[in-house]
């Protein structure tokens, strides 16, 4: 028997948009909440930065977006597409690796074409989600209004993202340092770093982009990193191990024994999972980079299937992943797919935790799919009746990492579109 439920979707970024589409396709009654002025989530550029550049002050004026003005995608359009809705080239920016505003236009077209915008309440912040007896109570506030709106839903899907609440590394002696500190969340443009000595902590995607952006202006750029996993070396950037401490004279010492005086530290140290609106009595624990327990990275067993999380896995292109998760979640809610018992779901999760413990991995790694991402995506595709996923996606991603190491500054513009267009299939 098909069930049609009233479902709240929190967030109108990539995950929220595709979740809403799949829920509507399963004939669920959907309301999407988003605090921004438009759909698009983190792909909405905001020139403002937070009042605290480290984003540590709980009373700071917060800003959702983490984009800098010159950002281009580090993935080609094919890996930022949905299975039935490719991210096609347009006259506004026809490049395979476009600017951030081209991605936002794509998401807006998606929202319009599939009727998601019509069910989305913009400028509306969810302040509380509470479990009732047989339902979920969602409280929200619309910008400019002081009244709280309370609504009852049969299911809640959390799609609020995990790239807006910064993590900042703890450095011994940092209280002795008088330079400028900021998190990459608040980086917008390179101008303020003219003739400065800058230390970037971390070497993920944001660190690489910021290093490239400030290199022409800064006096020196140093990168402190645990590892350079992709072997990406930028000329004129000085690489170190992680920071050991800040000394009383204000110099910065690294674990490799070197030390420097610097003007600025930019923390490119990632983000925390943060769901302050959830009032769910321990059904899910949220600690820094760990959210759990979640069956198949989506359902908390104690409240499945009425509560779910879409798109919170890491180290994986989000577009296809969120789509596959959303299709499965929507079919579970409609009754087409049955979940195991709560005990069986917990046993599955505990088995994963046990395997991670045996391999010396902390639970904080439980949302990082690699190297098992292909197995997980194929499992989802099988569950929802899709044909086997083409291997071209993994090959394409591997080629990007290879080209990034070989041509870090130019790989986007020297990409062989003709070859990859011939093997990509949607």
Secondary structure, DSSP 8 states (H G I E B T S, - for coil): -----EEEEE--SHHHHHHHHHHHHTT-EEEEE-SSSSS-GGGS------SSTTS--TTS--------TT-B-SS-GGGG-BTTB-----SS---SS-BHHHHHHHHHHHHHHTT-GGGEETTEEEEEEEE-SSSEEEEEEETT----EEEEESEEEE---SSSSB-----BTGGG--SEEEEGGG---SGGGTT-EEEEE--SHHHHHHHHHHHTT-SEEEEE-S--TT----TTEEEES-EEEE-TTS-EEETTS-EE--SEEEE---B----TTEE-TTSSEEETTEEE--BTTTB-GGGTTTEEE-S--BSS-HHHHHHHHHHHHHHHHHTSS----HHHHHHHHHHHHHHHHHTT--GGGTTB-TTSHHHHHHHHHHHTT-----THHHHHHHHHHHHHHH-TTTTTTT--HHHHHHH---
